[in-house]
Amino acid sequence: MRSLRLQLAVFWALLLAVFLLLGVVMLGLYRLSPAMQMKAGRVRVEQACEQMAQRYAQSAPPGAGLRVDLARVLLQLVLTEAPYVEGGVWTAPGSMVAYAYPTYEGAGAKTDVPPAERPLLEQLASQAVDTGRVQAQQVRGSRELLIVAACPLGAGQAAAWTMTRTQLGAVAAEGSLRAGIAALVAAIVCSGLWLGLLLYRGQARVRRLENALAAAPDDAMPVLPRTGLKELDRIVASYNGFAARFEEARETARAARAQRSRDMRLAALGRMSSAVAHEIRNPIAAMRLKAENALAGDGAAQARALNSIVGQIDRLDAVVQSLLALVQPLDLKPRPVELPAWLDERLAGAEAAAAARQVRLVLAPGAPACAVFDPLHMARAIDNLLDNAIRHAPSPGGTVTLAARGDAAQALLALSVSDDGDGVPEAVRARLFEPFGTGRADGTGLGLALSREVAIAHGGELRHEATRPGARFILEMPWQTC
């Protein structure tokens, strides 16, 4: 049994069983107690006396005098069936004509009436003759209790008497026995009540801790309240200390992740500085050449040159806008998003470009119903991946697939965009997510870099997976269900 609650419950049940067993023992002891023995002794004495009178009345002829020989025989027979009871027959004016004690356990047979008790026996027998009813009396001595009964025989002035003794030491011990058993019962009852109270209070304390843990947010470790129980509070203090260290470690990890993102951004900016210079210098050189040719040409040549210069300016503006989006920190505003509808919006935004290249767009089934992220920044990332996949899919007849999968065991959400084109060249894969790391002559590589920044800002990652044919880009991030 590993449950402390179950162990305490079993102990309480055993305590209750002991209490019930003690009750059975008490009942047995009560039946064997001196009080019961006194009561049983008086019953034996009175029954023996009445049985003696009844048998004599049945055996002797009516109206006749006392038949001593019959009385002696009946007395012996009756007392043989009454353990520890002695008896005799008395006649007026004070003569003991019969005596018997067949169950006497002494060395020999006892045949004499006890002289110390004889006056009491004669007095009680005389009262029985005078009243015509059974007379009983108890006499307490220093060491024993004497129980005597007398009943008229219906034959002149004659009465039968019976007598037994009970030790007073046993009577005195009865009070101590009762007091001891009562104290033991009280201790068991109090122990059971105390244990039940401890069990109830312990369960209440544990339930408060369970409620505090259940009410805590999913991304936080709560500070548990003290319970007032020393042993349990040590566990609570250890947990609270661990929670504090965990929060510090998580904050350190967040700071390290943010620093890593900044370091990666600065490193990428350093690596792309030369590429930026080259990317800007080429349009400037082309515009300079067009401008010089326009100055030397006619009006038609000047118009063509100006159109070319405007195109180069648009290219420079796109580069600058992409660079600004890449270097500026992302201000995420996560919120619950209905994922299927949001994915449909992404495909709807890419339909025009896909139609121009005659590429088919497919949304894979099985997307989770809801997820928590920044829908605006995540839309820019997925739109860049879709645009990149449409450009590399075969034209006409290519297919671009958008999919979303949730892993509940690892709490991860994966958004993937795949195409069936030629795939990413081996030479480009090492610098695939760096700015200007592109294999297209007209590309800048800023789209994949921006998409990766969005994934990192969400606590995830963007990775490439080669397929046959084509390529797949998978954006993984922590999945928070709605």
Solvent accessible surface area in square Angstrom, and as a share of the most:
residue,aa,sasa,rsa
1,M,138,0.62
2,R,245,0.90
3,S,53,0.34
4,L,123,0.61
5,R,113,0.41
6,L,86,0.43
7,Q,75,0.33
8,L,54,0.27
9,A,41,0.32
10,V,52,0.30
11,F,110,0.46
12,W,99,0.35
13,A,53,0.41
14,L,106,0.53
15,L,31,0.15
16,L,79,0.39
17,A,53,0.41
18,V,75,0.43
19,F,66,0.28
20,L,107,0.53
21,L,116,0.58
22,L,24,0.12
23,G,37,0.35
24,V,101,0.58
25,V,69,0.40
26,M,69,0.31
27,L,95,0.47
28,G,32,0.30
29,L,61,0.30
30,Y,105,0.40
31,R,156,0.57
32,L,127,0.63
33,S,6,0.04
34,P,13,0.08
35,A,37,0.29
36,M,57,0.26
37,Q,87,0.39
38,M,32,0.14
39,K,132,0.56
40,A,43,0.34
41,G,1,0.01
42,R,89,0.32
43,V,64,0.37
44,R,76,0.28
45,V,0,0.00
46,E,45,0.20
47,Q,108,0.48
48,A,3,0.03
49,C,0,0.00
50,E,85,0.38
51,Q,60,0.27
52,M,0,0.00
53,A,17,0.13
54,Q,107,0.48
55,R,67,0.24
56,Y,3,0.01
57,A,70,0.54
58,Q,134,0.59
59,S,57,0.37
60,A,16,0.12
61,P,65,0.41
62,P,134,0.85
63,G,91,0.88
64,A,43,0.33
65,G,52,0.50
66,L,43,0.21
67,R,105,0.38
68,V,48,0.27
69,D,91,0.47
70,L,32,0.16
71,A,0,0.00
72,R,134,0.49
73,V,87,0.50
74,L,13,0.07
75,L,1,0.00
76,Q,84,0.37
77,L,93,0.46
78,V,2,0.01
79,L,0,0.00
80,T,80,0.46
81,E,115,0.52
82,A,9,0.07
83,P,65,0.41
84,Y,113,0.43
85,V,0,0.00
86,E,2,0.01
87,G,0,0.00
88,G,0,0.00
89,V,0,0.00
90,W,14,0.05
91,T,22,0.13
92,A,43,0.33
93,P,139,0.87
94,G,33,0.31
95,S,50,0.32
96,M,31,0.14
97,V,31,0.18
98,A,6,0.05
99,Y,37,0.14
100,A,7,0.05
101,Y,36,0.14
102,P,44,0.28
103,T,34,0.20
104,Y,92,0.35
105,E,135,0.61
106,G,34,0.33
107,A,123,0.95
108,G,48,0.46
109,A,96,0.74
110,K,62,0.26
111,T,96,0.56
112,D,102,0.53
113,V,22,0.13
114,P,11,0.07
115,P,114,0.72
116,A,89,0.69
117,E,28,0.12
118,R,87,0.32
119,P,88,0.55
120,L,31,0.15
121,L,0,0.00
122,E,45,0.20
123,Q,100,0.44
124,L,5,0.02
125,A,0,0.00
126,S,38,0.24
127,Q,69,0.31
128,A,0,0.00
129,V,27,0.16
130,D,112,0.58
131,T,64,0.37
132,G,49,0.47
133,R,160,0.58
134,V,55,0.31
135,Q,37,0.16
136,A,34,0.27
137,Q,75,0.33
138,Q,71,0.32
139,V,57,0.33
140,R,152,0.55
141,G,36,0.35
142,S,113,0.73
143,R,195,0.71
144,E,52,0.23
145,L,4,0.02
146,L,14,0.07
147,I,1,0.01
148,V,0,0.00
149,A,0,0.00
150,A,0,0.00
151,C,2,0.01
152,P,35,0.22
153,L,7,0.03
154,G,77,0.74
155,A,9,0.07
156,G,64,0.62
157,Q,105,0.47
158,A,1,0.01
159,A,0,0.00
160,A,0,0.00
161,W,0,0.00
162,T,1,0.00
163,M,0,0.00
164,T,4,0.02
165,R,81,0.30
166,T,16,0.09
167,Q,110,0.49
168,L,20,0.10
169,G,52,0.50
170,A,41,0.32
171,V,29,0.17
172,A,76,0.59
173,A,55,0.43
174,E,14,0.06
175,G,43,0.41
176,S,82,0.53
177,L,75,0.37
178,R,122,0.45
179,A,62,0.48
180,G,42,0.41
181,I,22,0.11
182,A,57,0.45
183,A,65,0.50
184,L,88,0.44
185,V,33,0.19
186,A,51,0.40
187,A,54,0.42
188,I,20,0.10
189,V,60,0.34
190,C,82,0.49
191,S,47,0.30
192,G,12,0.11
193,L,127,0.63
194,W,155,0.54
195,L,13,0.07
196,G,26,0.25
197,L,92,0.46
198,L,67,0.33
199,L,30,0.15
200,Y,137,0.52
201,R,108,0.40
202,G,21,0.20
203,Q,41,0.18
204,A,23,0.18
205,R,28,0.10
206,V,54,0.31
207,R,102,0.37
208,R,120,0.44
209,L,20,0.10
210,E,89,0.40
211,N,97,0.50
212,A,26,0.20
213,L,84,0.42
214,A,88,0.68
215,A,87,0.67
216,A,20,0.15
217,P,86,0.54
218,D,158,0.82
219,D,94,0.49
220,A,42,0.32
221,M,44,0.20
222,P,31,0.19
223,V,121,0.70
224,L,14,0.07
225,P,69,0.43
226,R,176,0.64
227,T,12,0.07
228,G,66,0.63
229,L,73,0.36
230,K,143,0.61
231,E,100,0.45
232,L,32,0.16
233,D,8,0.04
234,R,140,0.51
235,I,115,0.58
236,V,3,0.02
237,A,53,0.41
238,S,75,0.48
239,Y,51,0.19
240,N,34,0.17
241,G,26,0.25
242,F,101,0.42
243,A,3,0.02
244,A,53,0.41
245,R,150,0.55
246,F,76,0.32
247,E,52,0.23
248,E,115,0.51
249,A,60,0.47
250,R,54,0.20
251,E,92,0.41
252,T,90,0.52
253,A,49,0.38
254,R,100,0.36
255,A,60,0.47
256,A,58,0.45
257,R,106,0.39
258,A,43,0.33
259,Q,81,0.36
260,R,112,0.41
261,S,17,0.11
262,R,113,0.41
263,D,66,0.34
264,M,47,0.21
265,R,36,0.13
266,L,117,0.58
267,A,46,0.36
268,A,16,0.12
269,L,47,0.23
270,G,49,0.47
271,R,127,0.46
272,M,11,0.05
273,S,64,0.41
274,S,81,0.52
275,A,30,0.23
276,V,26,0.15
277,A,49,0.38
278,H,94,0.42
279,E,17,0.08
280,I,53,0.27
281,R,140,0.51
282,N,62,0.32
283,P,1,0.01
284,I,89,0.45
285,A,56,0.44
286,A,35,0.27
287,M,30,0.13
288,R,163,0.59
289,L,103,0.51
290,K,77,0.32
291,A,38,0.30
292,E,87,0.39
293,N,81,0.42
294,A,10,0.08
295,L,151,0.75
296,A,93,0.72
297,G,32,0.31
298,D,94,0.49
299,G,52,0.50
300,A,58,0.45
301,A,26,0.20
302,Q,74,0.33
303,A,52,0.40
304,R,158,0.58
305,A,6,0.05
306,L,105,0.52
307,N,107,0.55
308,S,35,0.22
309,I,29,0.15
310,V,83,0.48
311,G,39,0.38
312,Q,41,0.18
313,I,89,0.45
314,D,86,0.45
315,R,94,0.34
316,L,28,0.14
317,D,75,0.39
318,A,57,0.44
319,V,3,0.02
320,V,63,0.36
321,Q,102,0.45
322,S,39,0.25
323,L,24,0.12
324,L,80,0.40
325,A,20,0.15
326,L,8,0.04
327,V,50,0.29
328,Q,101,0.45
329,P,112,0.70
330,L,36,0.18
331,D,101,0.52
332,L,44,0.22
333,K,143,0.60
334,P,80,0.50
335,R,135,0.49
336,P,83,0.52
337,V,9,0.05
338,E,125,0.56
339,L,0,0.00
340,P,58,0.36
341,A,51,0.40
342,W,13,0.05
343,L,0,0.00
344,D,75,0.39
345,E,99,0.44
346,R,32,0.12
347,L,20,0.10
348,A,60,0.47
349,G,67,0.65
350,A,12,0.10
351,E,103,0.46
352,A,81,0.63
353,A,44,0.34
354,A,3,0.02
355,A,73,0.57
356,A,88,0.68
357,R,80,0.29
358,Q,119,0.53
359,V,12,0.07
360,R,150,0.55
361,L,36,0.18
362,V,43,0.25
363,L,57,0.28
364,A,15,0.12
365,P,114,0.72
366,G,61,0.58
367,A,28,0.21
368,P,19,0.12
369,A,80,0.62
370,C,28,0.17
371,A,1,0.00
372,V,33,0.19
373,F,1,0.01
374,D,5,0.02
375,P,17,0.11
376,L,127,0.63
377,H,26,0.12
378,M,0,0.00
379,A,10,0.08
380,R,85,0.31
381,A,0,0.00
382,I,0,0.00
383,D,56,0.29
384,N,42,0.21
385,L,2,0.01
386,L,1,0.00
387,D,57,0.29
388,N,27,0.14
389,A,4,0.03
390,I,2,0.01
391,R,110,0.40
392,H,75,0.33
393,A,3,0.02
394,P,58,0.37
395,S,58,0.37
396,P,93,0.58
397,G,65,0.62
398,G,1,0.01
399,T,30,0.17
400,V,0,0.00
401,T,37,0.21
402,L,0,0.00
403,A,14,0.11
404,A,0,0.00
405,R,117,0.43
406,G,34,0.33
407,D,58,0.30
408,A,88,0.68
409,A,101,0.78
410,Q,122,0.54
411,A,50,0.39
412,L,59,0.29
413,L,1,0.01
414,A,25,0.19
415,L,0,0.00
416,S,17,0.11
417,V,1,0.01
418,S,19,0.12
419,D,15,0.08
420,D,47,0.24
421,G,5,0.05
422,D,152,0.79
423,G,19,0.18
424,V,20,0.11
425,P,76,0.48
426,E,129,0.58
427,A,85,0.66
428,V,12,0.07
429,R,93,0.34
430,A,103,0.80
431,R,104,0.38
432,L,11,0.05
433,F,42,0.17
434,E,50,0.23
435,P,10,0.06
436,F,25,0.10
437,G,4,0.04
438,T,33,0.19
439,G,58,0.56
440,R,66,0.24
441,A,109,0.85
442,D,103,0.54
443,G,11,0.11
444,T,33,0.19
445,G,13,0.12
446,L,6,0.03
447,G,28,0.27
448,L,16,0.08
449,A,5,0.04
450,L,15,0.08
451,S,0,0.00
452,R,47,0.17
453,E,16,0.07
454,V,1,0.00
455,A,0,0.00
456,I,9,0.05
457,A,43,0.34
458,H,27,0.12
459,G,34,0.33
460,G,19,0.18
461,E,57,0.26
462,L,3,0.02
463,R,96,0.35
464,H,41,0.18
465,E,62,0.28
466,A,57,0.44
467,T,35,0.20
468,R,242,0.88
469,P,90,0.56
470,G,5,0.04
471,A,4,0.03
472,R,76,0.28
473,F,9,0.04
474,I,15,0.08
475,L,0,0.00
476,E,46,0.21
477,M,3,0.01
478,P,61,0.38
479,W,45,0.16
480,Q,113,0.50
481,T,94,0.54
482,C,91,0.54
